[in-house]
Amino acid sequence: MMRMKVFILFTLCAIQGYGQRVIEPLKLEVSDTKTSNIIFPSSITSIDRGIEKLLVQKSTDKILRVKAEESFTGETNLTVITHDGKLYSFLVVYKAIPAYLNINMGSTSTVNTDSAIVANTLDVSKMKPFLYGARYSSGHVTLQLDGFYVINDLVFCKLKIKNRSSIGYIIAQLRIYFSNKKYGKRTALQERELQPVYISGDSASVKEKSDHEIIIACTPFTIPPDQSLVIALIERGGGRNLFIKVKGNYVTRARLIENSHPIFNKP
């Protein structure tokens, strides 16, 4: 009888100990001049940040870009939940020069795929603009479309942001969507999001008196005759929202770049 009581007590303690298992947070260093990339093995479903000064944005379904809006003291936290049900906890500190900028949390297949796309965006970055007139300005900030390019069955959209004001531009949202050209009282406004495969360049902020480039990779698409492609840049807590309506022939005139880096595990 005594042995049975000891066994039950030991089992209950083991179960209680297992149920209270602690997930130790990983240390993450961030900077306001460099962007850190965290690659997860599964799609990101939830993100929670401790402070607003910590800027986060998904570059792809599995890559999270993290940057500090400005320097801060002490520690904060970042929590990420992925589609496979795993929770990742990070203890975040500010450091002007982070020890690591790219952190892989999973398999190498995702890294290989995105490494090829990153190399392709570098090729696009070297290309000269060939579209002119597709721009929108507000409050001395201009959003400009430089061109579309096709590499390995992916369409790359090259954007330039020019901030000529004395105030930094914090990006709350970058949207690409299809919208009806015309709609009346009996026609509902329909918008269909175009989901990027990859976003290159810091899409969190643009410092004052500076230019910045963003390259967006998407699966192949064309624009229906009755719709426009809208590229929208929304400022956080401000009124300098920027919109470009893209014509259909801008996409069909995309420049083809050959002999680029192959993508073995294309999304």
C-alpha positions in Angstrom: 0.0 0.0 0.0 2.8 2.4 0.9 4.6 1.6 -2.4 1.3 2.4 -4.3 1.0 5.8 -2.6 4.6 6.6 -3.3 4.2 5.6 -7.0 1.0 7.8 -7.3 2.7 10.8 -5.7 5.7 10.4 -8.0 3.5 10.2 -11.1 1.5 13.3 -10.0 4.7 15.3 -9.5 6.0 14.2 -12.9 2.8 15.3 -14.6 2.8 18.6 -12.7 6.4 19.2 -13.6 5.8 18.4 -17.2 2.8 20.7 -17.4 4.8 23.6 -16.0 7.7 23.3 -18.5 9.2 26.8 -19.1 10.0 28.0 -22.6 13.2 30.0 -22.3 13.2 33.1 -24.6 15.9 33.5 -27.2 18.0 36.6 -27.2 17.5 38.9 -30.3 19.5 42.1 -31.0 17.9 44.8 -33.1 19.1 48.1 -34.6 17.5 51.2 -36.0 19.9 51.1 -39.0 19.9 47.4 -39.9 17.1 44.9 -40.4 17.2 41.5 -38.8 15.5 38.5 -40.6 14.1 35.5 -38.8 13.3 32.5 -40.9 10.7 30.0 -39.5 10.1 26.5 -40.7 6.3 27.1 -40.9 4.0 30.0 -41.9 3.7 32.8 -39.3 0.2 33.1 -38.0 0.6 35.5 -35.0 3.0 38.2 -33.9 3.1 40.1 -30.6 5.6 42.8 -29.8 6.3 44.2 -26.4 6.7 47.9 -27.4 5.7 50.0 -30.5 9.4 51.0 -31.1 9.9 47.4 -32.2 8.9 47.3 -35.9 8.0 43.9 -37.4 6.8 42.9 -40.8 6.4 39.6 -42.7 8.7 39.5 -45.8 7.2 36.1 -46.8 4.9 33.7 -45.0 7.9 32.3 -43.2 10.3 35.3 -42.9 9.9 38.0 -40.3 11.8 41.3 -40.6 12.5 43.1 -37.3 13.9 46.5 -36.7 14.0 49.2 -34.0 12.2 52.5 -34.8 14.8 54.2 -32.6 17.2 53.2 -29.9 15.7 52.0 -26.6 17.0 50.9 -23.2 16.3 47.8 -21.3 14.6 44.7 -22.7 11.3 43.9 -24.5 9.8 40.7 -25.9 8.6 39.4 -29.2 6.3 36.3 -29.5 5.7 34.5 -32.8 3.3 31.6 -33.3 3.5 29.5 -36.5 1.0 27.4 -38.4 2.3 24.2 -37.0 1.4 25.4 -33.5 4.8 26.2 -32.2 5.5 29.2 -30.1 8.8 31.2 -30.4 9.7 33.6 -27.6 12.4 36.3 -28.0 14.0 38.6 -25.5 14.8 41.7 -27.5 17.5 44.3 -26.8 18.8 47.3 -28.8 22.3 47.1 -30.2 23.7 49.5 -32.8 25.5 46.6 -34.6 23.7 43.3 -34.0 25.8 40.2 -33.8 23.5 38.4 -36.3 21.2 39.7 -38.9 19.8 36.5 -40.3 18.5 33.8 -38.0 17.3 30.4 -39.2 14.8 28.7 -36.9 14.1 25.7 -39.2 15.1 23.7 -42.2 17.5 24.8 -44.9 15.1 24.3 -47.8 13.3 27.6 -47.0 16.7 29.4 -46.7 17.9 28.1 -50.1 14.6 29.2 -51.8 14.6 32.7 -50.3 18.4 33.1 -50.9 17.8 32.6 -54.6 15.0 35.2 -54.5 17.2 37.6 -52.6 19.9 37.2 -55.2 17.3 37.9 -57.9 16.2 41.1 -56.2 19.8 42.3 -56.3 19.8 41.8 -60.1 16.6 43.9 -60.3 18.1 46.6 -58.1 20.8 47.1 -60.6 18.4 47.6 -63.5 17.7 51.2 -64.6 14.1 52.5 -64.3 12.1 52.3 -67.6 8.7 53.5 -66.4 8.1 57.2 -65.9 5.1 59.1 -64.6 3.8 56.4 -62.3 4.2 58.3 -59.0 2.3 60.0 -56.2 3.4 62.6 -53.7 2.1 63.9 -50.4 3.9 66.1 -47.8 7.2 66.0 -49.6 7.2 62.2 -49.8 7.0 60.5 -53.2 6.2 56.9 -54.1 7.5 56.1 -57.5 7.2 52.9 -59.7 10.4 52.3 -61.6 9.4 49.1 -63.4 8.3 45.5 -63.5 10.8 42.6 -64.2 10.4 38.9 -64.8 12.9 36.4 -63.4 12.3 32.6 -63.1 8.5 32.9 -63.4 8.3 35.6 -60.7 7.3 39.2 -61.3 9.4 41.8 -59.5 8.0 45.3 -58.8 10.6 48.0 -58.2 9.5 50.9 -56.1 11.4 54.0 -54.9 10.4 56.2 -52.0 11.8 59.7 -51.8 11.4 61.5 -48.5 12.3 65.2 -48.9 10.7 66.3 -45.7 12.4 66.8 -42.3 10.3 64.2 -40.7 10.8 60.4 -41.0 8.2 58.3 -42.7 7.0 55.3 -40.7 5.3 52.8 -42.9 2.2 51.3 -41.2 1.1 49.2 -44.2 2.2 48.4 -47.7 -0.6 47.0 -49.8 -0.9 45.8 -53.4 -4.4 45.0 -54.6 -6.8 44.9 -57.6 -9.6 47.4 -57.5 -12.5 48.2 -59.9 -11.9 51.1 -62.2 -15.4 52.3 -61.9 -18.2 51.5 -59.5 -21.6 53.1 -59.0 -24.3 53.0 -56.4 -25.4 49.5 -57.5 -21.8 48.2 -57.8 -20.0 47.2 -54.7 -16.3 48.2 -54.5 -14.3 45.0 -54.9 -10.7 44.7 -53.8 -8.5 41.6 -54.2 -5.2 41.5 -52.4 -2.0 40.5 -54.3 0.1 38.5 -51.8 3.9 39.1 -52.3 6.2 36.1 -52.3 9.1 38.3 -51.0 9.8 41.9 -50.1 13.3 43.2 -50.3 14.4 46.4 -48.7 13.4 48.0 -45.4 9.6 48.4 -45.6 9.3 49.7 -42.1 10.6 53.3 -42.3 12.2 55.9 -44.5 14.5 58.4 -42.8 14.1 62.1 -43.4 16.0 63.6 -46.5 16.6 60.2 -48.0 15.7 57.8 -50.8 14.7 54.2 -50.3 14.1 51.3 -52.6 11.6 48.4 -52.1 11.4 45.4 -54.5 8.4 43.1 -54.3 8.4 39.6 -55.8 5.0 38.1 -56.8 3.8 35.1 -58.7 2.9 36.0 -62.3 -0.2 38.1 -62.8 -1.9 40.4 -65.3 -4.4 43.2 -64.7 -8.0 42.6 -65.8 -9.4 45.3 -68.3 -12.0 46.5 -65.8 -9.6 46.8 -62.9 -6.5 48.6 -61.8 -3.6 47.5 -59.7 -3.2 49.8 -56.7 0.1 50.1 -54.7 -0.7 51.8 -51.4 1.8 53.1 -48.8 0.1 54.1 -45.5 1.9 56.3 -43.0 1.6 55.4 -39.3 -0.2 58.1 -37.4 0.0 60.5 -40.3 -1.7 61.8 -43.4 0.9 61.3 -46.0 -0.7 58.2 -47.6 0.5 57.4 -51.1 -1.3 55.5 -53.9 -0.3 54.5 -57.4 -2.7 53.1 -59.9 -0.9 50.8 -62.3 -2.0 50.3 -65.9 -2.3 46.9 -67.4 0.4 47.5 -70.1 2.9 48.4 -67.4 2.9 44.7 -66.3 2.8 43.2 -69.8 5.8 45.4 -70.7 7.8 43.9 -67.9 11.5 43.4 -68.7 12.7 39.9 -68.9 16.0 39.2 -67.0 17.7 35.9 -68.1 20.6 33.9 -66.8 19.7 34.7 -63.2 19.8 32.6 -60.0 17.6 29.5 -60.2 14.9 28.9 -57.6 14.9 25.2 -56.8 12.0 25.2 -54.3 9.8 27.8 -55.8 6.8 28.9 -53.6 
